[in-house]
Amino acid sequence: METACRTPIPYWDFMMDGAMNDPTSSAIWSNEFFENGNGAVRTGFCGNWVTPQNTPIIRNVGAGK
């Protein structure tokens, strides 16, 4: 897949984070990694990216709990 996309694909083992009471407090959603876990992604390396429909990337980590 990485070869086809010509870019590395990050791997995140979410097993421990998924068991957290508040998954948005995981280190993965810190400034050092992927930035915010809820709402429109405005900062970090994915900041202000848009979908093919020209809408912002929206994260709702832990919304299914």
Distance bins in CASP14 RR format, pairs under 12 A and 6 or more apart:
PFRMAT RR
TARGET T0000
AUTHOR 0000-0000-0000
RMODE 2
METHOD distances of the structure
MODEL  1
1 7 0 0 0 0 1 0 0 0 0 0 0
1 8 0 0 0 0 0 1 0 0 0 0 0
1 9 1 0 0 1 0 0 0 0 0 0 0
1 11 0 0 0 0 0 1 0 0 0 0 0
2 8 1 0 1 0 0 0 0 0 0 0 0
2 9 1 0 1 0 0 0 0 0 0 0 0
2 10 0 0 0 0 0 1 0 0 0 0 0
2 11 0 0 0 0 0 1 0 0 0 0 0
3 9 0 0 0 0 0 1 0 0 0 0 0
7 45 0 0 0 0 0 1 0 0 0 0 0
8 45 0 0 0 0 0 1 0 0 0 0 0
10 28 0 0 0 0 1 0 0 0 0 0 0
10 33 0 0 0 0 1 0 0 0 0 0 0
10 34 0 0 0 0 1 0 0 0 0 0 0
10 45 0 0 0 0 1 0 0 0 0 0 0
10 46 0 0 0 0 0 1 0 0 0 0 0
11 28 0 0 0 0 0 1 0 0 0 0 0
12 18 0 0 0 0 0 1 0 0 0 0 0
12 23 0 0 0 0 0 1 0 0 0 0 0
12 26 0 0 0 0 1 0 0 0 0 0 0
12 27 0 0 0 0 0 1 0 0 0 0 0
12 28 1 0 1 0 0 0 0 0 0 0 0
12 29 0 0 0 0 0 1 0 0 0 0 0
12 33 0 0 0 0 1 0 0 0 0 0 0
12 34 0 0 0 0 1 0 0 0 0 0 0
12 61 0 0 0 0 0 1 0 0 0 0 0
13 26 0 0 0 0 0 1 0 0 0 0 0
13 28 0 0 0 0 1 0 0 0 0 0 0
14 20 0 0 0 0 1 0 0 0 0 0 0
14 23 0 0 0 0 1 0 0 0 0 0 0
14 26 0 0 0 0 1 0 0 0 0 0 0
14 27 0 0 0 0 0 1 0 0 0 0 0
14 28 1 0 0 1 0 0 0 0 0 0 0
14 29 0 0 0 0 0 1 0 0 0 0 0
14 34 0 0 0 0 0 1 0 0 0 0 0
14 61 0 0 0 0 1 0 0 0 0 0 0
14 62 0 0 0 0 0 1 0 0 0 0 0
15 23 0 0 0 0 0 1 0 0 0 0 0
15 26 0 0 0 0 0 1 0 0 0 0 0
16 23 0 0 0 0 1 0 0 0 0 0 0
16 26 0 0 0 0 1 0 0 0 0 0 0
16 27 0 0 0 0 0 1 0 0 0 0 0
16 28 0 0 0 0 0 1 0 0 0 0 0
17 23 1 0 1 0 0 0 0 0 0 0 0
17 24 0 0 0 0 1 0 0 0 0 0 0
17 25 0 0 0 0 1 0 0 0 0 0 0
17 26 1 0 1 0 0 0 0 0 0 0 0
17 27 0 0 0 0 1 0 0 0 0 0 0
17 28 1 0 0 1 0 0 0 0 0 0 0
17 29 0 0 0 0 1 0 0 0 0 0 0
17 30 0 0 0 0 0 1 0 0 0 0 0
17 33 0 0 0 0 0 1 0 0 0 0 0
17 34 0 0 0 0 0 1 0 0 0 0 0
17 37 0 0 0 0 0 1 0 0 0 0 0
17 61 0 0 0 0 1 0 0 0 0 0 0
17 62 0 0 0 0 1 0 0 0 0 0 0
17 65 0 0 0 0 0 1 0 0 0 0 0
18 24 0 0 0 0 0 1 0 0 0 0 0
18 25 0 0 0 0 0 1 0 0 0 0 0
18 26 0 0 0 0 1 0 0 0 0 0 0
18 28 0 0 0 0 0 1 0 0 0 0 0
18 61 0 0 0 0 1 0 0 0 0 0 0
18 62 1 0 0 1 0 0 0 0 0 0 0
18 64 0 0 0 0 0 1 0 0 0 0 0
18 65 0 0 0 0 1 0 0 0 0 0 0
19 26 0 0 0 0 0 1 0 0 0 0 0
19 62 0 0 0 0 0 1 0 0 0 0 0
19 65 0 0 0 0 0 1 0 0 0 0 0
20 26 1 0 0 1 0 0 0 0 0 0 0
20 27 0 0 0 0 0 1 0 0 0 0 0
20 28 0 0 0 0 0 1 0 0 0 0 0
20 29 0 0 0 0 0 1 0 0 0 0 0
20 61 0 0 0 0 1 0 0 0 0 0 0
20 62 0 0 0 0 1 0 0 0 0 0 0
20 65 0 0 0 0 1 0 0 0 0 0 0
21 62 0 0 0 0 0 1 0 0 0 0 0
21 65 0 0 0 0 1 0 0 0 0 0 0
22 29 0 0 0 0 0 1 0 0 0 0 0
22 37 0 0 0 0 0 1 0 0 0 0 0
22 38 0 0 0 0 0 1 0 0 0 0 0
22 61 0 0 0 0 1 0 0 0 0 0 0
22 62 0 0 0 0 1 0 0 0 0 0 0
22 63 0 0 0 0 0 1 0 0 0 0 0
22 65 0 0 0 0 1 0 0 0 0 0 0
23 29 0 0 0 0 1 0 0 0 0 0 0
23 37 0 0 0 0 1 0 0 0 0 0 0
23 38 0 0 0 0 1 0 0 0 0 0 0
23 59 0 0 0 0 0 1 0 0 0 0 0
23 60 0 0 0 0 0 1 0 0 0 0 0
23 61 1 0 1 0 0 0 0 0 0 0 0
23 62 1 0 1 0 0 0 0 0 0 0 0
23 63 0 0 0 0 1 0 0 0 0 0 0
23 64 0 0 0 0 1 0 0 0 0 0 0
23 65 1 0 0 1 0 0 0 0 0 0 0
24 30 0 0 0 0 0 1 0 0 0 0 0
24 34 0 0 0 0 0 1 0 0 0 0 0
24 35 0 0 0 0 0 1 0 0 0 0 0
24 36 0 0 0 0 1 0 0 0 0 0 0
24 37 1 0 1 0 0 0 0 0 0 0 0
24 38 1 0 1 0 0 0 0 0 0 0 0
24 39 0 0 0 0 0 1 0 0 0 0 0
24 59 0 0 0 0 1 0 0 0 0 0 0
24 60 0 0 0 0 1 0 0 0 0 0 0
24 61 1 0 1 0 0 0 0 0 0 0 0
24 62 1 0 0 1 0 0 0 0 0 0 0
24 63 0 0 0 0 1 0 0 0 0 0 0
24 64 0 0 0 0 0 1 0 0 0 0 0
24 65 0 0 0 0 0 1 0 0 0 0 0
25 36 0 0 0 0 0 1 0 0 0 0 0
25 37 0 0 0 0 1 0 0 0 0 0 0
25 38 0 0 0 0 0 1 0 0 0 0 0
25 61 0 0 0 0 1 0 0 0 0 0 0
25 62 0 0 0 0 0 1 0 0 0 0 0
26 32 0 0 0 0 0 1 0 0 0 0 0
26 33 0 0 0 0 1 0 0 0 0 0 0
26 34 0 0 0 0 1 0 0 0 0 0 0
26 36 0 0 0 0 0 1 0 0 0 0 0
26 37 0 0 0 0 1 0 0 0 0 0 0
26 38 0 0 0 0 0 1 0 0 0 0 0
26 59 0 0 0 0 0 1 0 0 0 0 0
26 61 1 0 0 1 0 0 0 0 0 0 0
26 62 0 0 0 0 1 0 0 0 0 0 0
27 33 1 0 0 1 0 0 0 0 0 0 0
27 34 0 0 0 0 1 0 0 0 0 0 0
27 35 0 0 0 0 0 1 0 0 0 0 0
27 37 0 0 0 0 0 1 0 0 0 0 0
28 34 1 0 1 0 0 0 0 0 0 0 0
28 35 0 0 0 0 1 0 0 0 0 0 0
28 36 0 0 0 0 0 1 0 0 0 0 0
28 37 0 0 0 0 1 0 0 0 0 0 0
28 59 0 0 0 0 0 1 0 0 0 0 0
28 61 0 0 0 0 1 0 0 0 0 0 0
29 35 1 0 0 1 0 0 0 0 0 0 0
29 36 1 0 0 1 0 0 0 0 0 0 0
29 37 1 0 1 0 0 0 0 0 0 0 0
29 38 0 0 0 0 1 0 0 0 0 0 0
29 39 0 0 0 0 0 1 0 0 0 0 0
29 41 0 0 0 0 0 1 0 0 0 0 0
29 43 0 0 0 0 0 1 0 0 0 0 0
29 44 0 0 0 0 0 1 0 0 0 0 0
29 46 0 0 0 0 0 1 0 0 0 0 0
29 59 0 0 0 0 1 0 0 0 0 0 0
29 60 0 0 0 0 0 1 0 0 0 0 0
29 61 1 0 0 1 0 0 0 0 0 0 0
29 62 0 0 0 0 0 1 0 0 0 0 0
30 36 0 0 0 0 1 0 0 0 0 0 0
30 37 0 0 0 0 1 0 0 0 0 0 0
30 43 0 0 0 0 0 1 0 0 0 0 0
30 44 0 0 0 0 0 1 0 0 0 0 0
31 37 0 0 0 0 0 1 0 0 0 0 0
31 43 1 0 0 1 0 0 0 0 0 0 0
31 44 1 0 0 1 0 0 0 0 0 0 0
31 45 0 0 0 0 0 1 0 0 0 0 0
32 43 0 0 0 0 0 1 0 0 0 0 0
32 44 0 0 0 0 1 0 0 0 0 0 0
32 45 0 0 0 0 0 1 0 0 0 0 0
33 43 0 0 0 0 0 1 0 0 0 0 0
33 44 0 0 0 0 1 0 0 0 0 0 0
33 45 0 0 0 0 1 0 0 0 0 0 0
33 46 0 0 0 0 0 1 0 0 0 0 0
34 41 0 0 0 0 1 0 0 0 0 0 0
34 43 0 0 0 0 1 0 0 0 0 0 0
34 44 1 0 0 1 0 0 0 0 0 0 0
34 45 1 0 0 1 0 0 0 0 0 0 0
34 46 1 0 0 1 0 0 0 0 0 0 0
34 47 0 0 0 0 1 0 0 0 0 0 0
34 49 0 0 0 0 0 1 0 0 0 0 0
34 57 0 0 0 0 0 1 0 0 0 0 0
34 59 0 0 0 0 1 0 0 0 0 0 0
34 61 0 0 0 0 1 0 0 0 0 0 0
35 41 1 0 0 1 0 0 0 0 0 0 0
35 42 1 0 0 1 0 0 0 0 0 0 0
35 43 1 0 1 0 0 0 0 0 0 0 0
35 44 1 0 1 0 0 0 0 0 0 0 0
35 45 1 0 0 1 0 0 0 0 0 0 0
35 46 1 0 0 1 0 0 0 0 0 0 0
35 47 1 0 0 1 0 0 0 0 0 0 0
35 48 0 0 0 0 0 1 0 0 0 0 0
35 49 0 0 0 0 0 1 0 0 0 0 0
35 57 0 0 0 0 0 1 0 0 0 0 0
35 59 0 0 0 0 1 0 0 0 0 0 0
35 61 0 0 0 0 0 1 0 0 0 0 0
36 42 1 0 0 1 0 0 0 0 0 0 0
36 43 1 0 0 1 0 0 0 0 0 0 0
36 44 0 0 0 0 1 0 0 0 0 0 0
36 46 0 0 0 0 1 0 0 0 0 0 0
36 47 0 0 0 0 1 0 0 0 0 0 0
36 56 0 0 0 0 0 1 0 0 0 0 0
36 57 0 0 0 0 0 1 0 0 0 0 0
36 58 0 0 0 0 0 1 0 0 0 0 0
36 59 1 0 0 1 0 0 0 0 0 0 0
36 60 0 0 0 0 0 1 0 0 0 0 0
36 61 0 0 0 0 1 0 0 0 0 0 0
37 43 0 0 0 0 0 1 0 0 0 0 0
37 44 0 0 0 0 0 1 0 0 0 0 0
37 46 0 0 0 0 0 1 0 0 0 0 0
37 57 0 0 0 0 0 1 0 0 0 0 0
37 58 0 0 0 0 1 0 0 0 0 0 0
37 59 1 0 1 0 0 0 0 0 0 0 0
37 60 1 0 0 1 0 0 0 0 0 0 0
37 61 1 0 1 0 0 0 0 0 0 0 0
37 62 0 0 0 0 1 0 0 0 0 0 0
37 63 0 0 0 0 1 0 0 0 0 0 0
38 57 0 0 0 0 0 1 0 0 0 0 0
38 58 0 0 0 0 1 0 0 0 0 0 0
38 59 1 0 1 0 0 0 0 0 0 0 0
38 60 1 0 0 1 0 0 0 0 0 0 0
38 61 1 0 0 1 0 0 0 0 0 0 0
38 62 0 0 0 0 1 0 0 0 0 0 0
38 63 0 0 0 0 1 0 0 0 0 0 0
39 47 0 0 0 0 0 1 0 0 0 0 0
39 56 0 0 0 0 1 0 0 0 0 0 0
39 57 0 0 0 0 1 0 0 0 0 0 0
39 58 1 0 1 0 0 0 0 0 0 0 0
39 59 1 0 1 0 0 0 0 0 0 0 0
39 60 1 0 0 1 0 0 0 0 0 0 0
39 61 0 0 0 0 1 0 0 0 0 0 0
39 62 0 0 0 0 0 1 0 0 0 0 0
39 63 0 0 0 0 0 1 0 0 0 0 0
40 46 0 0 0 0 0 1 0 0 0 0 0
40 47 0 0 0 0 1 0 0 0 0 0 0
40 48 0 0 0 0 1 0 0 0 0 0 0
40 49 0 0 0 0 0 1 0 0 0 0 0
40 50 0 0 0 0 0 1 0 0 0 0 0
40 51 0 0 0 0 0 1 0 0 0 0 0
40 55 0 0 0 0 1 0 0 0 0 0 0
40 56 1 0 1 0 0 0 0 0 0 0 0
40 57 1 0 0 1 0 0 0 0 0 0 0
40 58 1 0 1 0 0 0 0 0 0 0 0
40 59 0 0 0 0 1 0 0 0 0 0 0
40 60 0 0 0 0 0 1 0 0 0 0 0
41 47 1 0 1 0 0 0 0 0 0 0 0
41 48 1 0 0 1 0 0 0 0 0 0 0
41 49 1 0 0 1 0 0 0 0 0 0 0
41 50 0 0 0 0 1 0 0 0 0 0 0
41 51 0 0 0 0 0 1 0 0 0 0 0
41 55 0 0 0 0 0 1 0 0 0 0 0
41 56 1 0 0 1 0 0 0 0 0 0 0
41 57 1 0 1 0 0 0 0 0 0 0 0
41 58 1 0 0 1 0 0 0 0 0 0 0
41 59 1 0 0 1 0 0 0 0 0 0 0
41 60 0 0 0 0 0 1 0 0 0 0 0
41 61 0 0 0 0 0 1 0 0 0 0 0
42 48 1 0 0 1 0 0 0 0 0 0 0
42 49 0 0 0 0 1 0 0 0 0 0 0
42 50 0 0 0 0 0 1 0 0 0 0 0
42 56 1 0 0 1 0 0 0 0 0 0 0
42 57 0 0 0 0 1 0 0 0 0 0 0
42 58 0 0 0 0 0 1 0 0 0 0 0
42 59 0 0 0 0 0 1 0 0 0 0 0
43 49 0 0 0 0 0 1 0 0 0 0 0
43 56 0 0 0 0 0 1 0 0 0 0 0
43 57 0 0 0 0 0 1 0 0 0 0 0
43 59 0 0 0 0 0 1 0 0 0 0 0
44 57 0 0 0 0 0 1 0 0 0 0 0
44 59 0 0 0 0 0 1 0 0 0 0 0
45 57 0 0 0 0 0 1 0 0 0 0 0
46 56 0 0 0 0 1 0 0 0 0 0 0
46 57 1 0 0 1 0 0 0 0 0 0 0
46 58 0 0 0 0 0 1 0 0 0 0 0
46 59 0 0 0 0 1 0 0 0 0 0 0
47 56 0 0 0 0 1 0 0 0 0 0 0
47 57 1 0 0 1 0 0 0 0 0 0 0
47 58 0 0 0 0 0 1 0 0 0 0 0
47 59 0 0 0 0 0 1 0 0 0 0 0
48 54 0 0 0 0 0 1 0 0 0 0 0
48 55 0 0 0 0 0 1 0 0 0 0 0
48 56 1 0 0 1 0 0 0 0 0 0 0
48 57 0 0 0 0 1 0 0 0 0 0 0
49 55 0 0 0 0 0 1 0 0 0 0 0
49 56 1 0 0 1 0 0 0 0 0 0 0
49 57 1 0 1 0 0 0 0 0 0 0 0
49 58 0 0 0 0 0 1 0 0 0 0 0
49 59 0 0 0 0 0 1 0 0 0 0 0
50 56 1 0 1 0 0 0 0 0 0 0 0
50 57 1 0 0 1 0 0 0 0 0 0 0
50 58 0 0 0 0 0 1 0 0 0 0 0
51 57 1 0 0 1 0 0 0 0 0 0 0
51 58 0 0 0 0 1 0 0 0 0 0 0
END
